[in-house]
């Protein structure tokens, strides 16, 4: 691998969202919200990579004839390695989030969706050299993507695959198929509800000891060197399990006062996690810290975090990633003592 190879490429989708709220809320609809699991993963990775490595954070954005200029300007401000695919014969993928009186979100597509295919990566001479690849899909499609990419990857590239299963496929009937896929996966990262459903549990675990037991149902199949699972537990943070590491890491926000919208929190965690894992040369604790920091930043506002690029430092939602790292480490010294080597995050110094 070369130092200018992409650090991260997401195969998740880009979507422009519209939010509609119940009459009782008296909220006006919000239009042109940048969304999609792939986009949130990209921004999570971008937050952790920092300004100097920003061009190494990649993904594909399909741009239809109706692509808003204001959306394009915001994406361009990230200065990332995003690849644009323009097709003026179709509309941009758009979604509608309808919140009911119980504040439950219902989603539907307003236009035809355009997903990223393995061949899109294979056909791009830069993206096929990605050090990490983020996949959001069914079990069967994930395996097909990995097989296609690996059969076309240059000899000097060994990508790390992080798999975020679609919620719909996280059912007990998928477990056996999943056990056949996991030997090809480096990082398996469902959320707690999804992992519980896959294991056919009657209730979601509430203690870290029970989450550890749940993770153990998947560990025997994660056989690649330095592979493992990281369960995304929302406000509880995450639980990491590999052959060498077992640790629970608290969420970035200890309380919910600064949490505005949790949409994309899990996707941004995935991007931040695998970027930290890659840049620290395989340190899972650093990956977890980076995932929690990225997710904590994203959920502070509706849509994407705001980037301010100053002369000496860039800030996301008013705070630099290095300051967020210091805050997180200081808040969790008792947990991280003896497990965390700050020198491995030298790219944020």
C-alpha positions as CSV (number, residue, x, y, z in Angstrom):
1,X,0.0,0.0,0.0
2,X,1.1,3.6,-0.7
3,X,0.7,6.5,1.7
4,X,-1.7,8.3,-0.7
5,X,-4.0,5.3,-1.0
6,X,-7.5,6.0,0.3
7,X,-7.9,5.4,4.0
8,X,-11.6,4.9,3.8
9,X,-14.3,4.2,1.2
10,X,-18.0,3.8,2.0
11,X,-20.3,1.8,-0.2
12,X,-23.3,3.2,1.5
13,X,-25.8,5.4,-0.2
14,X,-26.2,9.2,-0.4
15,X,-29.7,10.5,0.2
16,X,-31.2,14.0,0.4
17,X,-33.8,13.9,3.1
18,X,-36.9,15.8,4.0
19,X,-38.3,15.7,7.5
20,X,-42.0,16.1,8.2
21,X,-43.3,16.5,11.8
22,X,-46.7,15.9,13.4
23,X,-49.1,18.8,13.6
24,X,-48.8,19.0,17.4
25,X,-45.1,19.8,17.1
26,X,-45.9,23.0,15.1
27,X,-42.5,22.4,13.4
28,X,-42.1,23.3,9.7
29,X,-40.8,20.6,7.3
30,X,-37.0,20.7,6.8
31,X,-35.8,20.2,3.2
32,X,-32.4,19.3,1.6
33,X,-30.9,17.5,4.6
34,X,-27.7,15.7,3.6
35,X,-28.2,12.0,4.6
36,X,-27.7,8.4,3.8
37,X,-25.7,5.8,5.6
38,X,-22.7,6.1,3.3
39,X,-22.6,9.9,3.7
40,X,-22.7,9.7,7.5
41,X,-19.9,7.1,7.5
42,X,-17.9,9.4,5.3
43,X,-18.3,12.3,7.6
44,X,-17.4,10.2,10.6
45,X,-14.2,9.1,8.9
46,X,-13.5,12.7,7.8
47,X,-13.8,14.0,11.4
48,X,-11.2,11.5,12.6
49,X,-8.8,11.7,9.7
50,X,-8.3,15.4,10.1
51,X,-7.5,18.1,7.5
52,X,-4.2,16.7,6.3
53,X,-5.7,13.4,5.3
54,X,-9.1,14.7,4.2
55,X,-8.6,13.8,0.5
56,X,-8.0,10.1,1.5
57,X,-11.6,9.8,2.8
58,X,-13.8,8.6,-0.1
59,X,-17.2,7.4,-1.3
60,X,-19.4,7.8,-4.3
61,X,-22.2,10.4,-4.6
62,X,-24.7,10.0,-7.4
63,X,-25.7,13.4,-8.6
64,X,-29.0,13.7,-10.4
65,X,-30.4,16.6,-12.5
66,X,-32.1,18.2,-9.4
67,X,-29.0,18.2,-7.2
68,X,-29.2,21.4,-5.0
69,X,-26.3,23.8,-5.2
70,X,-26.4,24.4,-1.4
71,X,-25.9,20.6,-0.8
72,X,-23.0,20.4,-3.2
73,X,-21.3,23.4,-1.6
74,X,-21.5,21.8,1.9
75,X,-20.1,18.5,0.7
76,X,-17.3,20.3,-1.2
77,X,-16.4,22.2,2.1
78,X,-15.3,18.9,3.6
79,X,-12.4,18.8,1.1
80,X,-12.7,15.0,1.0
81,X,-11.9,12.4,-1.7
82,X,-15.6,12.0,-2.7
83,X,-16.1,10.7,-6.3
84,X,-19.0,12.4,-8.0
85,X,-21.2,10.4,-10.5
86,X,-23.4,12.7,-12.5
87,X,-26.5,11.4,-14.4
88,X,-28.7,14.2,-15.7
89,X,-31.3,11.6,-16.9
90,X,-32.4,10.8,-13.4
91,X,-33.3,12.5,-10.1
92,X,-31.1,12.4,-7.1
93,X,-32.0,9.8,-4.5
94,X,-34.4,11.5,-2.0
95,X,-36.0,10.2,1.2
96,X,-38.9,11.3,3.3
97,X,-38.8,11.0,7.1
98,X,-42.3,11.3,8.6
99,X,-42.5,11.6,12.4
100,X,-45.7,10.6,14.1
101,X,-47.2,11.9,17.3
102,X,-45.2,9.3,19.3
103,X,-42.0,10.7,17.6
104,X,-41.5,7.5,15.8
105,X,-39.8,7.9,12.4
106,X,-41.3,6.4,9.2
107,X,-39.1,6.4,6.1
108,X,-39.9,6.1,2.4
109,X,-38.1,7.0,-0.8
110,X,-39.4,9.9,-2.8
111,X,-37.3,9.0,-5.9
112,X,-35.7,5.8,-7.1
113,X,-32.7,4.8,-5.0
114,X,-29.3,4.4,-6.5
115,X,-27.0,2.1,-4.6
116,X,-23.3,1.7,-4.9
117,X,-22.2,-1.6,-6.6
118,X,-18.9,-3.5,-6.2
119,X,-18.2,-2.8,-9.8
120,X,-18.2,0.9,-9.1
121,X,-15.2,0.4,-6.8
122,X,-13.5,-2.1,-9.1
123,X,-13.8,0.2,-12.1
124,X,-12.2,3.1,-10.2
125,X,-8.4,2.9,-10.1
126,X,-8.1,4.9,-7.0
127,X,-11.0,3.5,-4.9
128,X,-9.9,-0.1,-5.6
129,X,-6.8,0.7,-3.5
130,X,-8.8,1.6,-0.4
131,X,-7.3,0.5,2.9
132,X,-10.8,0.1,4.5
133,X,-14.2,-0.5,2.9
134,X,-17.5,0.1,4.6
135,X,-20.4,-2.1,3.6
136,X,-24.1,-1.7,4.5
137,X,-26.1,-4.5,3.0
138,X,-27.7,-7.9,3.4
139,X,-25.5,-10.8,4.3
140,X,-25.6,-12.3,0.7
141,X,-24.8,-9.0,-0.9
142,X,-21.9,-8.3,1.5
143,X,-20.3,-11.6,0.6
144,X,-20.7,-10.9,-3.1
145,X,-19.2,-7.4,-2.7
146,X,-16.2,-8.7,-0.8
147,X,-15.6,-11.5,-3.3
148,X,-15.8,-9.2,-6.3
149,X,-13.5,-6.6,-4.7
150,X,-10.9,-9.1,-3.6
151,X,-10.7,-10.7,-7.0
152,X,-9.8,-7.4,-8.5
153,X,-7.7,-5.8,-5.7
154,X,-4.0,-5.0,-6.6
155,X,-1.5,-7.4,-5.0
156,X,-0.1,-4.8,-2.7
157,X,-3.5,-3.9,-1.2
158,X,-5.2,-5.8,1.6
159,X,-8.4,-4.0,2.5
160,X,-10.1,-4.1,5.9
161,X,-13.8,-4.7,5.6
162,X,-16.2,-3.3,8.1
163,X,-19.7,-4.7,7.8
164,X,-22.8,-2.8,9.1
165,X,-25.8,-5.1,8.5
166,X,-29.1,-3.7,7.3
167,X,-31.7,-3.7,10.1
168,X,-34.1,-5.7,8.1
169,X,-31.7,-8.7,7.8
170,X,-31.0,-8.8,11.5
171,X,-33.3,-11.7,12.3
172,X,-32.7,-15.1,13.7
173,X,-33.1,-16.8,10.3
174,X,-30.0,-14.9,9.1
175,X,-27.7,-16.2,11.8
176,X,-26.5,-19.3,10.0
177,X,-25.8,-17.4,6.7
178,X,-24.0,-14.7,8.8
179,X,-21.7,-17.3,10.3
180,X,-20.5,-18.3,6.8
181,X,-19.8,-14.6,6.0
182,X,-18.0,-13.6,9.2
183,X,-14.7,-15.3,8.3
184,X,-14.4,-12.8,5.5
185,X,-15.1,-9.8,7.7
186,X,-12.6,-7.7,9.8
187,X,-15.0,-5.6,11.8
188,X,-18.6,-6.7,12.4
189,X,-20.7,-3.9,13.8
190,X,-24.4,-4.3,14.4
191,X,-26.2,-2.2,17.0
192,X,-27.3,-3.9,20.2
193,X,-30.9,-4.5,19.0
194,X,-29.7,-5.9,15.7
195,X,-27.2,-8.3,17.4
196,X,-29.9,-9.4,19.9
197,X,-32.3,-10.2,17.0
198,X,-29.7,-12.1,15.1
199,X,-29.1,-14.2,18.2
200,X,-32.8,-14.7,18.7
201,X,-32.8,-13.2,22.2
202,X,-36.2,-12.6,23.9
203,X,-35.0,-9.3,25.3
204,X,-32.1,-6.9,24.7
205,X,-29.2,-7.2,27.2
206,X,-29.0,-4.4,29.7
207,X,-25.7,-5.1,31.4
208,X,-22.2,-5.2,29.8
209,X,-21.7,-8.7,31.1
210,X,-24.8,-9.8,29.1
211,X,-23.6,-7.9,26.1
212,X,-20.2,-9.7,26.4
213,X,-22.1,-13.0,26.4
214,X,-24.1,-12.0,23.3
215,X,-20.9,-11.0,21.4
216,X,-19.4,-14.4,22.2
217,X,-22.1,-16.0,20.0
218,X,-20.3,-14.4,16.9
219,X,-16.7,-14.4,18.0
220,X,-15.8,-18.0,16.9
221,X,-16.6,-17.1,13.3
222,X,-14.5,-13.9,13.2
223,X,-11.3,-15.7,12.2
224,X,-9.3,-13.2,10.2
225,X,-6.2,-11.8,12.0
226,X,-7.1,-8.9,14.3
227,X,-10.8,-9.3,13.5
228,X,-13.7,-8.8,15.9
229,X,-17.0,-7.3,16.7
230,X,-18.0,-3.9,18.1
231,X,-21.5,-3.6,19.3
232,X,-23.0,-0.1,19.0
233,X,-25.0,0.6,22.1
234,X,-26.3,4.1,21.5
235,X,-26.1,6.2,24.7
236,X,-24.2,3.4,26.4
237,X,-21.3,3.7,24.0
238,X,-19.9,0.5,22.5
239,X,-18.6,-2.9,23.4
240,X,-15.5,-4.3,21.7
241,X,-14.6,-8.0,21.5
242,X,-11.7,-9.5,19.8
243,X,-9.4,-12.4,20.6
244,X,-7.2,-9.9,22.6
245,X,-9.5,-7.1,23.6
246,X,-12.7,-7.0,25.6
247,X,-13.7,-3.5,26.7
248,X,-16.8,-1.3,27.1
249,X,-16.3,2.3,26.1
250,X,-18.8,5.0,27.2
251,X,-20.5,7.3,24.6
252,X,-19.0,10.7,24.0
253,X,-22.0,12.5,25.6
254,X,-22.6,11.4,29.2
255,X,-26.0,13.0,29.1
256,X,-28.4,13.8,26.3
257,X,-28.5,17.6,26.8
258,X,-26.4,18.2,23.6
259,X,-28.0,15.5,21.6
260,X,-30.2,17.0,18.9
261,X,-30.8,14.2,16.4
262,X,-29.4,10.7,16.5
263,X,-29.9,10.0,12.8
264,X,-26.6,8.8,11.4
265,X,-24.9,8.3,14.7
266,X,-24.3,4.6,14.0
267,X,-23.1,5.1,10.5
268,X,-20.7,7.9,11.6
269,X,-19.4,5.6,14.4
270,X,-18.5,3.0,11.7
271,X,-16.6,5.5,9.6
272,X,-14.8,6.9,12.7
273,X,-14.0,3.5,14.1
274,X,-12.4,1.9,11.1
275,X,-10.5,5.1,10.3
276,X,-9.0,5.1,13.8
277,X,-8.3,1.4,13.6
278,X,-6.5,1.9,10.3
279,X,-4.4,4.9,11.3
280,X,-3.4,3.4,14.6
281,X,-2.3,0.3,12.8
282,X,-4.9,-2.0,14.2
283,X,-5.6,-0.7,17.7
284,X,-9.3,-1.6,18.6
285,X,-9.4,0.6,21.6
286,X,-8.4,3.6,19.6
287,X,-10.9,2.6,17.0
288,X,-13.7,2.6,19.6
289,X,-12.6,6.0,21.0
290,X,-12.6,7.5,17.5
291,X,-16.0,5.9,16.7
292,X,-17.5,7.4,19.8
293,X,-16.0,10.8,19.1
294,X,-17.3,10.9,15.5
295,X,-20.8,9.8,16.5
296,X,-20.9,12.2,19.4
297,X,-20.1,15.1,17.0
298,X,-22.7,14.1,14.4
299,X,-25.7,13.8,16.8
300,X,-25.2,17.4,18.0
301,X,-27.3,18.8,15.2
302,X,-29.7,17.8,12.4
303,X,-27.9,16.7,9.3
304,X,-24.2,17.0,8.9
305,X,-21.9,18.7,11.5
306,X,-20.7,22.1,10.6
307,X,-17.1,22.5,9.6
308,X,-15.0,25.6,10.2
309,X,-11.5,25.5,8.7
310,X,-9.2,27.9,10.4
311,X,-5.6,28.7,9.8
312,X,-4.3,26.3,12.4
313,X,-7.1,24.0,13.3
314,X,-10.5,22.8,11.9
315,X,-13.6,22.7,14.1
316,X,-16.7,20.5,13.8
317,X,-19.7,22.1,15.6
318,X,-17.3,24.5,17.2
319,X,-14.8,22.0,18.6
320,X,-11.7,20.5,17.1
321,X,-11.3,16.7,17.0
322,X,-8.1,16.9,19.1
323,X,-10.0,18.8,21.8
324,X,-12.8,16.2,21.6
325,X,-10.2,13.5,22.0
326,X,-8.7,15.1,25.1
327,X,-12.1,15.6,26.6
328,X,-13.0,12.0,26.0
329,X,-9.8,10.6,27.4
330,X,-9.9,12.9,30.5
331,X,-13.5,11.8,31.2
332,X,-12.7,8.1,30.9
333,X,-9.2,7.8,32.5
334,X,-10.2,5.0,34.9
335,X,-11.4,2.9,32.0
336,X,-8.6,3.7,29.5
337,X,-5.7,3.4,32.0
338,X,-3.3,0.7,30.7
339,X,-5.3,0.1,27.5
340,X,-4.8,3.4,25.6
341,X,-1.6,4.7,24.0
342,X,-2.1,8.3,23.0
343,X,1.1,8.2,20.8
344,X,-0.9,6.0,18.4
345,X,-3.1,9.0,17.6
346,X,-0.2,11.2,16.4
347,X,-2.1,12.2,13.3
348,X,-4.4,14.4,15.4
349,X,-1.5,16.0,17.4
